Amino acid sequence: MTTRTTTRLAILGCTGSIGTQTLDVVRNLNTLRPGSVEVVGLATGSRETEMLAQARAHGVSLTAVAVEGDDAVSSGTTVLRSTDAAERLVRRLVDEDGVDLFVGAIVGIAGLPATLAAVEAGVDVALANKETLVAAGELVTAACARTGARLLPIDSEHSALWQALQGLPPEDGVDEPRPGPPLRSPPSRVARLILTASGGPFRALDAAALARVTPGQALDHPTWSMGAKVTLDCASLMNKGLELMEACWLFGVPEDRVDILVHPGSTVHSLVEFDDRSVMAQLGPTDMRLPIQYAITWPDRPPLDVPPLDLAALGELRFERHDQERFPAPGLCRRAMRMGGGAGAVLNAANEVAVARFLADDNTSGSVLAFTRIPEIVGEMLEAEPATPIGSLGAVLDLDRRVRERTRRLLPG
C-alpha cells in the first residue's frame, strides 16, 4: 500500500462483480478512516450509465467506456470513449501522477492492454483478471521485473496463497521478490501450492448428464456470487485450470508444483505445503470483499463487516480429487503451461469464444453447444496452433484474433 495518507485508486471493470464490491470496500475503508481511499478513475465495457452513477457517488472526474464514440464531459466527469479507452485512462492517470493502485477487473483478454500499460508504468495492480496472465504471463511479469510494479492478487485462491506465505524470511535480504506479489519467501522453500475448488454445481453428474446441462444450471454456483463467464468456467473447472496458470506466473513455480483439490465447502481458500511438509491454509467466509480489501490495504487488516467463520457449525472439512475424465479443463491448462509460448493465449481465446456461444442460448431449454464440448474445442485449438513465442502485446492480440476466428468455425449455429 502507498505511504501517502490517501490511496488513489482506479478501477478497471467498475460495473462488474469485482468492481462493485471494490467500491463497497472503499466505502468501508473511508468509514473507518475518512479520506483514506480516493477513487480517481473508473472504466467499464458498455454500462456507461451505471459507471457515471458510480462516478457521481464517489466524486470521480475521469472515466472510460469501451465503445466507439467521441470523448465527452457529463456532469463534470470526463468520459473517454473507444475500444482502448481503459488503456487511455491508465496512461492519462499515470502521466498526471494521479494514481497509486489499479484494480484490474475487466473480464477476459480485454483487460490485458490496460493492465500491461499500468505495470509498464511501474504502478501496482490488484489483479482479478486471471486471463491477463494466462494469455501473456511472460510479457506482464517481465514488465513488472523491469519497473518494480507488483501484482497483488484479488482472486480468493491466490490471495489465500499470498497470505499463507506471509511471515517467512526473505531470500538473500530481498524484502519483496519481484515480479510477483510481496511473498517474503523464495519459491525454493515451497513444496506445493494447493488450490481449492468448490467443484461447481456438477461435480456429482456423470458424463451423459453433463452433456445436457443448460446455461441456467451452469450459472447456479453453489457457494460464490460471480459474473457469468467466471461462473461458467467454475462449472467446467476451467477456472481452476486458469488459476493454476495464474499461480505459476504470480509465484514463480512450475505447474507440477501446483495441485488442485475439490473442497465443496469453499471454506479453505488455498494451502501452501513447505519443504518441511508443514501446511499453511487460509480460511474465511465466501465473500470477495475480503481479498479485495487485503490487496488494497496489505499488510494491514482493517475491520470488515463480514460474519465470522463459525468453525463449530462447519463441523468438518472435506477434500477430494477432481475427476479428470469428466472435467478435463485443468489438464488442458497444465498442457498449455508446458507448451509455453502462445499456448496460454490460444487456450484462453478458444475458451472465451466457446463459453460465449454456450451462454448465448436460452437459460432453461439448453444450448446448441453442449457443455462438454467446450473443453473439447479448447483441446482441438491447442492441437491446431503451434506454441510459437510471443514477444509483444501486438503478437498476443494478433494470435488471439486468429484463434477466435478459427474457433468460431468449429461452433454450431
C-alpha positions as CSV (number, residue, x, y, z in Angstrom):
1,M,0.0,0.0,0.0
2,T,1.2,3.5,-0.7
3,T,2.9,5.6,2.0
4,R,0.6,8.5,1.2
5,T,-2.2,9.3,3.7
6,T,-4.7,8.7,0.8
7,T,-4.5,5.9,-1.6
8,R,-5.6,7.0,-5.1
9,L,-7.4,4.1,-6.7
10,A,-8.7,3.4,-10.2
11,I,-11.0,0.5,-11.1
12,L,-10.8,-1.1,-14.5
13,G,-14.0,-3.0,-14.8
14,C,-16.0,-1.0,-12.3
15,T,-19.5,-2.2,-13.1
16,G,-18.8,-5.9,-12.8
17,S,-18.9,-8.1,-9.7
18,I,-15.4,-7.3,-8.5
19,G,-15.7,-3.6,-9.4
20,T,-18.9,-3.0,-7.5
21,Q,-17.5,-4.9,-4.5
22,T,-14.3,-2.8,-4.6
23,L,-16.5,0.3,-4.2
24,D,-18.1,-1.4,-1.2
25,V,-14.6,-1.9,0.2
26,V,-13.8,1.8,-0.5
27,R,-16.8,2.9,1.4
28,N,-15.9,0.6,4.3
29,L,-12.3,2.0,4.5
30,N,-13.4,5.6,4.3
31,T,-15.9,5.0,7.1
32,L,-13.1,3.6,9.2
33,R,-10.7,6.4,8.3
34,P,-12.3,9.2,6.2
35,G,-10.3,10.1,3.2
36,S,-8.1,7.0,3.2
37,V,-9.0,6.0,-0.3
38,E,-9.9,8.2,-3.2
39,V,-11.3,6.7,-6.4
40,V,-9.7,8.7,-9.3
41,G,-10.7,6.6,-12.3
42,L,-13.4,4.2,-13.5
43,A,-13.6,2.1,-16.6
44,T,-16.4,-0.1,-17.9
45,G,-17.1,-2.2,-21.1
46,S,-20.5,-0.8,-22.1
47,R,-22.5,0.1,-19.0
48,E,-21.9,3.9,-19.1
49,T,-25.0,5.0,-17.2
50,E,-24.1,2.7,-14.3
51,M,-20.5,3.9,-14.4
52,L,-21.5,7.5,-14.3
53,A,-23.7,6.9,-11.3
54,Q,-20.7,5.4,-9.6
55,A,-18.6,8.4,-10.6
56,R,-21.1,10.9,-9.1
57,A,-21.3,8.9,-5.9
58,H,-17.5,8.8,-5.5
59,G,-16.6,12.2,-7.0
60,V,-14.7,10.7,-9.9
61,S,-13.7,13.1,-12.7
62,L,-12.2,10.6,-15.3
63,T,-14.0,7.6,-16.7
64,A,-13.7,5.3,-19.7
65,V,-16.2,3.2,-21.7
66,A,-15.1,0.6,-24.3
67,V,-17.5,1.8,-27.1
68,E,-16.6,3.9,-30.1
69,G,-17.6,7.5,-29.9
70,D,-16.5,11.0,-29.1
71,D,-15.0,11.8,-25.7
72,A,-17.3,14.0,-23.7
73,V,-18.0,15.6,-20.4
74,S,-21.1,14.5,-18.4
75,S,-21.9,16.4,-15.2
76,G,-18.3,17.3,-14.6
77,T,-17.0,13.8,-15.4
78,T,-14.8,13.3,-18.5
79,V,-15.8,10.2,-20.4
80,L,-13.3,8.6,-22.7
81,R,-15.0,6.5,-25.4
82,S,-13.1,4.0,-27.6
83,T,-12.3,0.3,-27.7
84,D,-9.0,1.2,-26.0
85,A,-10.5,3.7,-23.6
86,A,-9.4,1.8,-20.4
87,E,-5.8,1.9,-21.7
88,R,-6.1,5.6,-22.4
89,L,-7.4,6.1,-18.9
90,V,-4.4,4.3,-17.4
91,R,-1.9,6.3,-19.4
92,R,-3.6,9.6,-18.6
93,L,-3.7,8.9,-14.8
94,V,0.0,7.8,-14.9
95,D,1.0,10.9,-16.9
96,E,-0.7,13.1,-14.4
97,D,0.9,11.2,-11.5
98,G,-2.7,10.7,-10.2
99,V,-2.9,7.1,-9.3
100,D,-1.3,4.7,-6.7
101,L,-3.1,1.4,-7.5
102,F,-5.2,0.0,-10.3
103,V,-7.8,-2.7,-9.7
104,G,-7.7,-5.0,-12.8
105,A,-11.2,-6.4,-13.0
106,I,-12.0,-6.3,-16.7
107,V,-13.1,-9.8,-17.7
108,G,-11.1,-11.8,-20.3
109,I,-8.4,-10.8,-22.7
110,A,-9.9,-7.3,-22.9
111,G,-8.2,-6.5,-19.6
112,L,-4.7,-7.2,-20.9
113,P,-3.8,-3.9,-22.6
114,A,-4.7,-1.7,-19.7
115,T,-3.1,-3.9,-17.1
116,L,0.1,-4.1,-19.2
117,A,0.1,-0.4,-19.5
118,A,-0.2,0.0,-15.8
119,V,2.7,-2.3,-14.9
120,E,4.9,-0.9,-17.7
121,A,4.4,2.5,-16.0
122,G,5.5,1.0,-12.6
123,V,2.1,1.2,-10.9
124,D,0.9,-1.7,-8.8
125,V,-2.2,-3.7,-10.0
126,A,-4.6,-5.5,-7.7
127,L,-5.4,-8.2,-10.2
128,A,-8.7,-10.1,-10.5
129,N,-8.3,-10.7,-14.3
130,K,-6.5,-14.1,-14.5
131,E,-6.8,-14.1,-18.3
132,T,-4.1,-11.4,-18.4
133,L,-1.5,-13.8,-17.0
134,V,-2.9,-16.9,-18.8
135,A,-2.6,-15.2,-22.2
136,A,0.5,-13.0,-21.6
137,G,2.1,-14.0,-18.3
138,E,5.7,-13.8,-19.7
139,L,5.1,-10.2,-21.0
140,V,3.4,-9.0,-17.9
141,T,5.8,-10.4,-15.3
142,A,8.8,-9.2,-17.4
143,A,7.3,-5.7,-17.3
144,C,6.9,-6.0,-13.6
145,A,10.5,-7.0,-13.2
146,R,11.7,-4.0,-15.3
147,T,9.6,-1.4,-13.5
148,G,9.1,-2.8,-10.0
149,A,5.3,-2.9,-10.3
150,R,3.6,-5.5,-8.2
151,L,0.7,-7.8,-9.0
152,L,-1.4,-8.1,-5.8
153,P,-3.9,-11.0,-6.2
154,I,-7.6,-10.5,-5.7
155,D,-8.7,-14.0,-6.7
156,S,-9.6,-15.6,-3.4
157,E,-7.4,-18.6,-4.1
158,H,-4.3,-16.6,-4.9
159,S,-4.9,-14.1,-2.1
160,A,-5.0,-17.2,0.2
161,L,-1.7,-18.4,-1.1
162,W,-0.2,-14.9,-0.7
163,Q,-1.5,-14.7,2.9
164,A,-0.3,-18.2,3.7
165,L,3.2,-17.3,2.5
166,Q,3.5,-14.2,4.7
167,G,5.9,-14.2,7.6
168,L,8.7,-16.3,6.1
169,P,12.2,-14.7,5.9
170,P,13.2,-13.1,2.7
171,E,15.7,-14.6,0.3
172,D,19.2,-13.1,0.5
173,G,17.9,-10.0,2.2
174,V,15.4,-9.2,-0.6
175,D,12.2,-8.0,1.2
176,E,9.9,-8.1,-1.7
177,P,10.8,-10.5,-4.5
178,R,9.8,-9.3,-8.0
179,P,7.8,-9.7,-10.2
180,G,5.1,-11.4,-8.2
181,P,3.4,-10.2,-5.1
182,P,5.4,-9.5,-1.9
183,L,5.7,-13.1,-0.8
184,R,8.5,-12.7,1.7
185,S,9.6,-16.2,0.8
186,P,11.5,-17.8,-2.2
187,P,9.7,-20.5,-4.1
188,S,12.6,-22.9,-3.2
189,R,11.1,-23.2,0.3
190,V,7.7,-24.2,-1.1
191,A,7.0,-27.8,-1.9
192,R,3.5,-27.3,-3.3
193,L,0.8,-24.7,-3.8
194,I,-2.6,-26.2,-3.4
195,L,-5.6,-24.5,-5.0
196,T,-9.1,-25.5,-3.7
197,A,-12.1,-25.7,-5.9
198,S,-15.8,-26.0,-4.9
199,G,-16.3,-28.5,-7.7
200,G,-19.1,-26.4,-9.1
201,P,-22.7,-27.4,-9.4
202,F,-22.0,-30.6,-11.5
203,R,-19.3,-32.4,-9.6
204,A,-21.6,-35.4,-9.0
205,L,-23.0,-35.7,-12.5
206,D,-22.0,-38.4,-14.9
207,A,-20.7,-37.6,-18.4
208,A,-24.1,-38.1,-20.1
209,A,-25.8,-35.7,-17.7
210,L,-23.0,-33.1,-18.1
211,A,-23.7,-33.0,-21.8
212,R,-27.3,-32.0,-21.2
213,V,-26.8,-29.1,-18.7
214,T,-28.3,-25.7,-19.6
215,P,-26.7,-22.3,-19.3
216,G,-29.0,-21.5,-16.4
217,Q,-27.9,-24.6,-14.5
218,A,-24.2,-23.8,-15.1
219,L,-24.7,-20.3,-13.7
220,D,-26.1,-21.5,-10.4
221,H,-22.9,-21.7,-8.4
222,P,-23.2,-23.4,-5.0
223,T,-21.0,-21.1,-2.9
224,W,-19.8,-17.9,-4.7
225,S,-21.5,-15.0,-6.4
226,M,-19.6,-14.0,-9.6
227,G,-20.0,-12.8,-13.1
228,A,-21.4,-15.1,-15.8
229,K,-18.1,-16.0,-17.6
230,V,-16.3,-16.8,-14.3
231,T,-19.2,-18.8,-13.0
232,L,-19.4,-20.9,-16.2
233,D,-15.7,-21.5,-16.0
234,C,-16.1,-22.7,-12.4
235,A,-18.8,-25.2,-13.5
236,S,-16.4,-26.8,-16.1
237,L,-13.3,-26.4,-13.7
238,M,-11.7,-24.3,-16.5
239,N,-11.5,-21.5,-13.9
240,K,-9.4,-23.7,-11.7
241,G,-7.1,-24.5,-14.6
242,L,-6.7,-20.8,-15.4
243,E,-6.0,-20.2,-11.7
244,L,-3.3,-22.8,-11.8
245,M,-1.7,-21.0,-14.7
246,E,-2.0,-17.7,-12.9
247,A,-0.4,-19.1,-9.8
248,C,2.6,-20.3,-11.8
249,W,3.2,-16.7,-13.0
250,L,2.4,-15.0,-9.8
251,F,4.5,-17.2,-7.5
252,G,7.2,-18.3,-9.9
253,V,6.6,-22.1,-9.6
254,P,6.3,-24.8,-12.3
255,E,2.9,-26.3,-13.0
256,D,3.9,-29.6,-11.4
257,R,4.2,-27.9,-8.1
258,V,0.6,-26.6,-8.1
259,D,-2.1,-29.0,-7.1
260,I,-5.9,-28.8,-7.2
261,L,-8.2,-30.2,-4.6
262,V,-12.0,-30.2,-4.6
263,H,-13.3,-28.6,-1.4
264,P,-17.1,-28.3,-1.7
265,G,-17.5,-26.1,1.4
266,S,-15.3,-23.3,0.0
267,T,-14.0,-22.6,3.5
268,V,-10.3,-23.3,2.9
269,H,-9.4,-21.0,0.0
270,S,-6.0,-22.4,-0.7
271,L,-3.0,-24.0,1.1
272,V,0.8,-24.0,0.9
273,E,2.9,-27.0,1.7
274,F,6.5,-26.2,2.7
275,D,9.7,-28.2,2.3
276,D,9.4,-29.5,5.9
277,R,5.9,-30.8,5.0
278,S,4.0,-28.4,7.2
279,V,0.9,-26.9,5.6
280,M,-0.5,-23.4,6.0
281,A,-4.1,-22.8,5.0
282,Q,-6.2,-19.6,4.7
283,L,-9.8,-19.9,5.8
284,G,-12.6,-17.4,5.6
285,P,-16.2,-16.7,4.6
286,T,-17.1,-16.8,0.9
287,D,-17.0,-13.0,0.4
288,M,-14.8,-11.4,-2.3
289,R,-14.6,-8.2,-0.3
290,L,-12.0,-9.9,1.9
291,P,-9.3,-10.5,-0.7
292,I,-10.2,-7.2,-2.4
293,Q,-9.6,-5.2,0.8
294,Y,-6.4,-7.2,1.6
295,A,-5.0,-6.3,-1.8
296,I,-5.7,-2.6,-1.2
297,T,-4.6,-2.4,2.4
298,W,-1.8,-5.0,2.7
299,P,-0.1,-5.6,5.1
300,D,-2.9,-4.0,7.3
301,R,-6.2,-5.8,8.0
302,P,-8.8,-3.2,8.8
303,P,-12.2,-4.5,10.1
304,L,-14.8,-5.6,7.6
305,D,-18.5,-6.1,8.2
306,V,-18.5,-9.9,7.3
307,P,-20.0,-12.6,9.5
308,P,-17.3,-14.5,11.4
309,L,-16.5,-18.0,10.3
310,D,-18.3,-20.5,12.6
311,L,-16.0,-23.5,12.7
312,A,-18.1,-25.4,15.2
313,A,-21.1,-25.1,12.9
314,L,-19.0,-26.2,10.0
315,G,-18.1,-29.4,11.7
316,E,-15.7,-30.8,9.2
317,L,-13.5,-30.0,6.2
318,R,-13.9,-32.3,3.1
319,F,-11.4,-32.6,0.3
320,E,-11.4,-34.8,-2.8
321,R,-9.6,-35.2,-6.1
322,H,-11.4,-33.9,-9.2
323,D,-12.4,-36.4,-11.9
324,Q,-10.0,-35.7,-14.8
325,E,-12.1,-37.7,-17.3
326,R,-15.3,-35.7,-16.6
327,F,-13.5,-32.4,-16.1
328,P,-10.5,-32.3,-18.5
329,A,-10.1,-28.5,-18.4
330,P,-7.4,-28.3,-15.7
331,G,-5.4,-30.9,-17.6
332,L,-5.6,-28.7,-20.7
333,C,-4.2,-25.7,-18.7
334,R,-1.3,-27.8,-17.5
335,R,-0.6,-28.8,-21.0
336,A,-0.6,-25.1,-22.2
337,M,1.8,-24.2,-19.4
338,R,4.2,-27.0,-20.5
339,M,3.9,-25.9,-24.2
340,G,4.8,-22.3,-23.4
341,G,4.9,-19.6,-25.9
342,G,1.5,-18.5,-27.1
343,A,-0.3,-21.6,-25.9
344,G,-1.9,-19.8,-23.0
345,A,-3.3,-17.2,-25.4
346,V,-4.7,-20.0,-27.6
347,L,-6.3,-21.7,-24.7
348,N,-7.9,-18.5,-23.4
349,A,-9.2,-17.3,-26.8
350,A,-10.8,-20.7,-27.6
351,N,-12.4,-20.9,-24.2
352,E,-13.8,-17.4,-24.3
353,V,-15.4,-18.0,-27.7
354,A,-16.9,-21.3,-26.7
355,V,-18.2,-20.1,-23.4
356,A,-19.8,-17.0,-25.0
357,R,-21.5,-19.3,-27.5
358,F,-22.8,-21.7,-24.8
359,L,-24.2,-18.8,-22.7
360,A,-25.8,-17.1,-25.8
361,D,-28.7,-19.7,-25.8
362,D,-31.8,-19.9,-23.6
363,N,-31.0,-20.5,-20.0
364,T,-33.6,-23.2,-19.5
365,S,-34.1,-25.1,-22.8
366,G,-30.4,-25.7,-23.3
367,S,-27.6,-24.6,-25.6
368,V,-26.9,-25.7,-29.2
369,L,-23.3,-26.1,-28.0
370,A,-23.0,-29.0,-25.4
371,F,-21.4,-28.1,-22.1
372,T,-18.9,-30.9,-22.5
373,R,-17.9,-29.6,-26.0
374,I,-16.3,-26.5,-24.5
375,P,-13.1,-28.2,-23.3
376,E,-13.0,-30.4,-26.4
377,I,-12.9,-27.3,-28.6
378,V,-10.1,-25.8,-26.4
379,G,-8.1,-29.0,-26.8
380,E,-8.6,-29.0,-30.6
381,M,-7.3,-25.5,-30.8
382,L,-4.2,-26.3,-28.7
383,E,-3.5,-29.1,-31.2
384,A,-4.1,-26.8,-34.2
385,E,-1.9,-23.9,-33.1
386,P,1.8,-24.2,-32.7
387,A,3.2,-22.8,-29.4
388,T,5.2,-20.0,-31.0
389,P,7.0,-17.4,-28.8
390,I,5.2,-14.1,-28.2
391,G,7.3,-11.0,-27.8
392,S,4.8,-8.2,-27.7
393,L,1.3,-7.2,-26.9
394,G,0.5,-6.9,-30.6
395,A,1.7,-10.5,-31.1
396,V,-0.6,-11.7,-28.3
397,L,-3.6,-9.8,-29.7
398,D,-3.0,-11.0,-33.3
399,L,-2.8,-14.6,-32.0
400,D,-6.0,-14.1,-30.0
401,R,-7.9,-12.8,-33.1
402,R,-6.7,-15.6,-35.3
403,V,-7.7,-18.3,-32.7
404,R,-11.1,-16.7,-32.2
405,E,-11.8,-16.8,-35.9
406,R,-10.7,-20.5,-36.1
407,T,-12.7,-21.4,-33.0
408,R,-15.9,-19.8,-34.4
409,R,-15.7,-22.1,-37.4
410,L,-15.9,-25.1,-35.1
411,L,-19.1,-23.9,-33.4
412,P,-22.6,-24.9,-34.3
413,G,-25.4,-22.4,-35.3
